[in-house]
Amino acid sequence: MNSRLKYRAFTLIELLVVISIIALLIG
């Protein structure tokens, strides 16, 4: 279960990073 939660958290963090990069490029 921990592995699954970690994987999900990692995915969320990656999504956040991608959004941040896009925001910086647009801004």
N, CA, C, O and CB atoms as a CASP TS submission, in Angstrom:
PFRMAT TS
TARGET T0000
AUTHOR 0000-0000-0000
METHOD Language model
MODEL 1
PARENT N/A
ATOM      1  N   MET     1       0.836  -1.200   0.000  1.00  0.00           N
ATOM      2  CA  MET     1       0.000   0.000   0.000  1.00  0.00           C
ATOM      3  C   MET     1       0.874   1.255   0.000  1.00  0.00           C
ATOM      4  O   MET     1       0.577   2.234  -0.684  1.00  0.00           O
ATOM      5  CB  MET     1      -0.948   0.003   1.223  1.00  0.00           C
ATOM      6  N   ASN     2       1.950   1.206   0.775  1.00  0.00           N
ATOM      7  CA  ASN     2       2.847   2.356   0.827  1.00  0.00           C
ATOM      8  C   ASN     2       3.424   2.650  -0.551  1.00  0.00           C
ATOM      9  O   ASN     2       3.510   3.806  -0.965  1.00  0.00           O
ATOM     10  CB  ASN     2       3.977   2.112   1.834  1.00  0.00           C
ATOM     11  N   SER     3       3.816   1.596  -1.255  1.00  0.00           N
ATOM     12  CA  SER     3       4.396   1.765  -2.586  1.00  0.00           C
ATOM     13  C   SER     3       3.383   2.433  -3.505  1.00  0.00           C
ATOM     14  O   SER     3       3.726   3.326  -4.279  1.00  0.00           O
ATOM     15  CB  SER     3       4.846   0.404  -3.171  1.00  0.00           C
ATOM     16  N   ARG     4       2.137   1.993  -3.413  1.00  0.00           N
ATOM     17  CA  ARG     4       1.098   2.555  -4.271  1.00  0.00           C
ATOM     18  C   ARG     4       0.914   4.042  -3.950  1.00  0.00           C
ATOM     19  O   ARG     4       0.818   4.870  -4.856  1.00  0.00           O
ATOM     20  CB  ARG     4      -0.242   1.784  -4.092  1.00  0.00           C
ATOM     21  N   LEU     5       0.866   4.368  -2.675  1.00  0.00           N
ATOM     22  CA  LEU     5       0.675   5.758  -2.278  1.00  0.00           C
ATOM     23  C   LEU     5       1.858   6.597  -2.739  1.00  0.00           C
ATOM     24  O   LEU     5       1.689   7.722  -3.208  1.00  0.00           O
ATOM     25  CB  LEU     5       0.495   5.873  -0.751  1.00  0.00           C
ATOM     26  N   LYS     6       3.054   6.041  -2.601  1.00  0.00           N
ATOM     27  CA  LYS     6       4.258   6.761  -3.016  1.00  0.00           C
ATOM     28  C   LYS     6       4.212   7.032  -4.516  1.00  0.00           C
ATOM     29  O   LYS     6       4.520   8.132  -4.974  1.00  0.00           O
ATOM     30  CB  LYS     6       5.530   5.962  -2.649  1.00  0.00           C
ATOM     31  N   TYR     7       3.820   6.004  -5.271  1.00  0.00           N
ATOM     32  CA  TYR     7       3.749   6.150  -6.730  1.00  0.00           C
ATOM     33  C   TYR     7       2.753   7.246  -7.099  1.00  0.00           C
ATOM     34  O   TYR     7       3.014   8.064  -7.981  1.00  0.00           O
ATOM     35  CB  TYR     7       3.346   4.810  -7.397  1.00  0.00           C
ATOM     36  N   ARG     8       1.608   7.253  -6.412  1.00  0.00           N
ATOM     37  CA  ARG     8       0.578   8.249  -6.694  1.00  0.00           C
ATOM     38  C   ARG     8       1.094   9.644  -6.340  1.00  0.00           C
ATOM     39  O   ARG     8       0.885  10.598  -7.090  1.00  0.00           O
ATOM     40  CB  ARG     8      -0.722   7.934  -5.908  1.00  0.00           C
ATOM     41  N   ALA     9       1.766   9.756  -5.203  1.00  0.00           N
ATOM     42  CA  ALA     9       2.303  11.047  -4.767  1.00  0.00           C
ATOM     43  C   ALA     9       3.334  11.542  -5.775  1.00  0.00           C
ATOM     44  O   ALA     9       3.359  12.723  -6.121  1.00  0.00           O
ATOM     45  CB  ALA     9       2.935  10.935  -3.355  1.00  0.00           C
ATOM     46  N   PHE    10       4.185  10.628  -6.243  1.00  0.00           N
ATOM     47  CA  PHE    10       5.219  11.001  -7.207  1.00  0.00           C
ATOM     48  C   PHE    10       4.574  11.532  -8.480  1.00  0.00           C
ATOM     49  O   PHE    10       5.042  12.507  -9.068  1.00  0.00           O
ATOM     50  CB  PHE    10       6.134   9.797  -7.527  1.00  0.00           C
ATOM     51  N   THR    11       3.494  10.878  -8.895  1.00  0.00           N
ATOM     52  CA  THR    11       2.796  11.318 -10.102  1.00  0.00           C
ATOM     53  C   THR    11       2.241  12.717  -9.898  1.00  0.00           C
ATOM     54  O   THR    11       2.336  13.562 -10.789  1.00  0.00           O
ATOM     55  CB  THR    11       1.662  10.338 -10.470  1.00  0.00           C
ATOM     56  N   LEU    12       1.664  12.965  -8.731  1.00  0.00           N
ATOM     57  CA  LEU    12       1.099  14.283  -8.443  1.00  0.00           C
ATOM     58  C   LEU    12       2.187  15.339  -8.463  1.00  0.00           C
ATOM     59  O   LEU    12       1.990  16.430  -8.999  1.00  0.00           O
ATOM     60  CB  LEU    12       0.383  14.285  -7.084  1.00  0.00           C
ATOM     61  N   ILE    13       3.338  15.021  -7.881  1.00  0.00           N
ATOM     62  CA  ILE    13       4.452  15.973  -7.845  1.00  0.00           C
ATOM     63  C   ILE    13       4.919  16.261  -9.270  1.00  0.00           C
ATOM     64  O   ILE    13       5.173  17.413  -9.620  1.00  0.00           O
ATOM     65  CB  ILE    13       5.629  15.423  -6.983  1.00  0.00           C
ATOM     66  N   GLU    14       5.031  15.223 -10.087  1.00  0.00           N
ATOM     67  CA  GLU    14       5.462  15.413 -11.477  1.00  0.00           C
ATOM     68  C   GLU    14       4.489  16.319 -12.207  1.00  0.00           C
ATOM     69  O   GLU    14       4.901  17.211 -12.949  1.00  0.00           O
ATOM     70  CB  GLU    14       5.580  14.060 -12.208  1.00  0.00           C
ATOM     71  N   LEU    15       3.192  16.093 -11.999  1.00  0.00           N
ATOM     72  CA  LEU    15       2.179  16.928 -12.637  1.00  0.00           C
ATOM     73  C   LEU    15       2.335  18.377 -12.203  1.00  0.00           C
ATOM     74  O   LEU    15       2.243  19.291 -13.022  1.00  0.00           O
ATOM     75  CB  LEU    15       0.769  16.421 -12.304  1.00  0.00           C
ATOM     76  N   LEU    16       2.571  18.584 -10.907  1.00  0.00           N
ATOM     77  CA  LEU    16       2.741  19.933 -10.380  1.00  0.00           C
ATOM     78  C   LEU    16       3.945  20.608 -11.012  1.00  0.00           C
ATOM     79  O   LEU    16       3.881  21.785 -11.366  1.00  0.00           O
ATOM     80  CB  LEU    16       2.891  19.902  -8.858  1.00  0.00           C
ATOM     81  N   VAL    17       5.034  19.880 -11.155  1.00  0.00           N
ATOM     82  CA  VAL    17       6.254  20.431 -11.754  1.00  0.00           C
ATOM     83  C   VAL    17       5.994  20.826 -13.199  1.00  0.00           C
ATOM     84  O   VAL    17       6.397  21.904 -13.636  1.00  0.00           O
ATOM     85  CB  VAL    17       7.414  19.414 -11.676  1.00  0.00           C
ATOM     86  N   VAL    18       5.325  19.958 -13.936  1.00  0.00           N
ATOM     87  CA  VAL    18       5.017  20.252 -15.341  1.00  0.00           C
ATOM     88  C   VAL    18       4.164  21.506 -15.435  1.00  0.00           C
ATOM     89  O   VAL    18       4.420  22.368 -16.276  1.00  0.00           O
ATOM     90  CB  VAL    18       4.292  19.058 -16.010  1.00  0.00           C
ATOM     91  N   ILE    19       3.155  21.619 -14.585  1.00  0.00           N
ATOM     92  CA  ILE    19       2.280  22.792 -14.588  1.00  0.00           C
ATOM     93  C   ILE    19       3.092  24.044 -14.281  1.00  0.00           C
ATOM     94  O   ILE    19       2.892  25.086 -14.903  1.00  0.00           O
ATOM     95  CB  ILE    19       1.132  22.627 -13.563  1.00  0.00           C
ATOM     96  N   SER    20       4.005  23.942 -13.323  1.00  0.00           N
ATOM     97  CA  SER    20       4.840  25.092 -12.954  1.00  0.00           C
ATOM     98  C   SER    20       5.692  25.534 -14.134  1.00  0.00           C
ATOM     99  O   SER    20       5.807  26.729 -14.403  1.00  0.00           O
ATOM    100  CB  SER    20       5.740  24.750 -11.749  1.00  0.00           C
ATOM    101  N   ILE    21       6.287  24.585 -14.837  1.00  0.00           N
ATOM    102  CA  ILE    21       7.128  24.916 -15.996  1.00  0.00           C
ATOM    103  C   ILE    21       6.287  25.596 -17.072  1.00  0.00           C
ATOM    104  O   ILE    21       6.711  26.591 -17.659  1.00  0.00           O
ATOM    105  CB  ILE    21       7.810  23.642 -16.569  1.00  0.00           C
ATOM    106  N   ILE    22       5.106  25.066 -17.329  1.00  0.00           N
ATOM    107  CA  ILE    22       4.225  25.651 -18.343  1.00  0.00           C
ATOM    108  C   ILE    22       3.846  27.070 -17.931  1.00  0.00           C
ATOM    109  O   ILE    22       3.845  27.981 -18.758  1.00  0.00           O
ATOM    110  CB  ILE    22       2.949  24.781 -18.543  1.00  0.00           C
ATOM    111  N   ALA    23       3.526  27.255 -16.655  1.00  0.00           N
ATOM    112  CA  ALA    23       3.158  28.581 -16.155  1.00  0.00           C
ATOM    113  C   ALA    23       4.312  29.559 -16.352  1.00  0.00           C
ATOM    114  O   ALA    23       4.097  30.707 -16.741  1.00  0.00           O
ATOM    115  CB  ALA    23       2.763  28.511 -14.663  1.00  0.00           C
ATOM    116  N   LEU    24       5.529  29.106 -16.083  1.00  0.00           N
ATOM    117  CA  LEU    24       6.705  29.968 -16.251  1.00  0.00           C
ATOM    118  C   LEU    24       6.893  30.324 -17.723  1.00  0.00           C
ATOM    119  O   LEU    24       7.195  31.470 -18.054  1.00  0.00           O
ATOM    120  CB  LEU    24       7.975  29.276 -15.698  1.00  0.00           C
ATOM    121  N   LEU    25       6.718  29.354 -18.593  1.00  0.00           N
ATOM    122  CA  LEU    25       6.868  29.595 -20.038  1.00  0.00           C
ATOM    123  C   LEU    25       5.820  30.592 -20.517  1.00  0.00           C
ATOM    124  O   LEU    25       6.126  31.486 -21.306  1.00  0.00           O
ATOM    125  CB  LEU    25       6.748  28.270 -20.834  1.00  0.00           C
ATOM    126  N   ILE    26       4.592  30.444 -20.045  1.00  0.00           N
ATOM    127  CA  ILE    26       3.514  31.353 -20.452  1.00  0.00           C
ATOM    128  C   ILE    26       3.764  32.738 -19.854  1.00  0.00           C
ATOM    129  O   ILE    26       3.629  33.761 -20.526  1.00  0.00           O
ATOM    130  CB  ILE    26       2.121  30.805 -20.003  1.00  0.00           C
ATOM    131  N   GLY    27       4.133  32.738 -18.570  1.00  0.00           N
ATOM    132  CA  GLY    27       4.349  34.009 -17.861  1.00  0.00           C
ATOM    133  C   GLY    27       5.553  34.706 -18.425  1.00  0.00           C
ATOM    134  O   GLY    27       5.908  35.793 -17.969  1.00  0.00           O
TER
END
